[in-house]
Amino acid sequence: MEPGHVFQLYQELQSYVGWEDSDAHRIAAAREAVASAFPDIIGDFYAEIVRHPSASRVITGGDQQIERLKTTLLAWLNDLFNGPYDETFALKRFRVGQRHVEIGLEAFYTQVALSRMRIKLSEQIGLRLQAPEAEKLATIVALDRLLDLDMTIIEYAYQVEFTAREQRQERLLTLGKVAAGIAHELRNPLNAVKTSVYYLLNARNATEEKVREHLQRIDRQVGISDGVITALSRFARLPVPNVSPIKLCEFVRNTLEANPLPENVELELDCPEDVPQVSGDAEQLQIVLGNLVRNACDAMPDGGRLTLRGHATTGSTSEPAADNSREQFALSVTDTGCGIRPEDLQRIMEPLFSTKTRGLGLGLALARAIMERHDGELSVSSLPGHGTTFTMVLNVAQKAE
């Protein structure tokens, strides 16, 4: 967190609660009256903590740690009454919250601790400050504002630190999933390569045909491994789309040529030649369509029908496209395969989620990311046992493009 940002927030909060220079003067004037009570207030503060096991559990150093903490709290009280209420002051308060997160102290204990501190300080101002009652009341109001500002900055530090920790934990979990997925995906081809290499090194009188067979096997497994690495690279470093007009039917045919269908899959192509050109990066969109075609074929291991249909959007997709001001066109990919279970349908495009025994679960996540970068949409509908339809919604190319 940038120090300047913390202070900027603190100044904004000062304005919000109505903090003025007169409040700072009143707090400074009250210090001499209440400072002699600081040791008793601090003693009460830690005596109360000891009475509550859930709060005192963070004090692991016994009496010696409590004595050090009393010194820290005394410095905090001196800063509270002396100011100045500048960037250094705000950062100290912010670090209090960070430290509480580090030691595992729940935020509500900080809230009630400050509440107790507020009561004790207000009592001392009422008892010891030599001033008219109206001025005493104004000083207590100024103290309330100052403590409210402290509590807000401390709570903000809690939020920032907790969010950062959750993000770090999520990254570690994601890294673990990716590592497990990579290990799973690469172990089989590497074992196959190892087996073939062992044969080639140790086989006696191996025939030329057998040598060729194992070399081809190694080449295939290297290709599989390279595909895993390519998928990861694409997902991690997806470039900004190089957008240009695309002739949809030509694009579909090129994608099908790059992804030939199995012999037992029948193709139904419904893409009129007069459909409008769409706007996009042909290379990136081919990754999307190629993935959808391959997934459709995988869903029909015993054969079936694959239908690719271009059609005007009708608003039937799951969410509105990102840019509703532009004319759009849709391309749907429908298979007659096994379908997707309802409990999997909502997660099917999440990174690292896969319903296949093989695969990192990045293909559809990458496809969705590409569509989002095109200000388009990728949606899915499915009925178990009756097939699945994925729909790509793309912007129609404008004449000026």
Secondary structure, 3 states (H helix, E strand, C coil): CCHHHHHHHHHHHHHHHCCCHHHHHHHHHHHHHHHHHHHHHHHHHHHHHHCCHHHHCCCCCHHHHHHHHHHHHHHHHHHHHHCCCCHHHHHHHHHHHHHHHHHCCCHHHHHHHHHHHHHHHHHHHHHHCCCCHHHHHHHHHHHHHHHHHHHHHHHHHHHHHHHHHHHHHHHHHHHHHHHHHHHHHHHHHHHHHHHHHHHHHHCCCCCHHHHHHHHHHHHHHHHHHHHHHHHHHHHHCCCCCCCEEECHHHHHHHHHHHCCCCCCEEEEEECCCCCCCEEECHHHHHHHHHHHHHHHHHCCCCCEEEEEEEEECCCCCCCCCCCCCCCEEEEEEEECCCCCCHHHHCCCCCCCCCCCCCCCCCHHHHHHHHHHHCCCEEEEEEECCCEEEEEEEEEECCCCC
